[in-house]
């Protein structure tokens, strides 16, 4: 799962950076992400803290090579993509489209890597079902 692990570096990089930006300079961060609205800074800071926390978890997943969670990172981001599109439909704020592109690129990167890693696994490495 070497490629998948490497693809997670993208996720493990943008989450803490975005988290720190939203936590400490929320107005600047939302403008940088092309928002056409002004959001309450307290909630942006909360979102930043949550992104930072999740980013630290992703870094630990990468660091300790917790392969069983690689597919979970994909599933979570796929759900997030749906929410981002829904939020854009509700608000027409470009902010959500920019985040959609950032997250979507990571999903494509990890998805392709995950597929290739699974395809290239030798039969010896394949997990087996219950042993009778």
Buried (B, 14 or more C-beta within 10 A) or exposed (E): BEBBBBBBEBBBBBBBBBBBBBBEBBEEBBEEBEBEEEBEBEEBBBBBBBBBEBBBBBBEBBEEEBEEBBBEBBEBBEEBBEEBBEBBEEEEBBBBBBBBEBBBEBBEBBBEBBEBBBEEEEEEEEEEEEEE
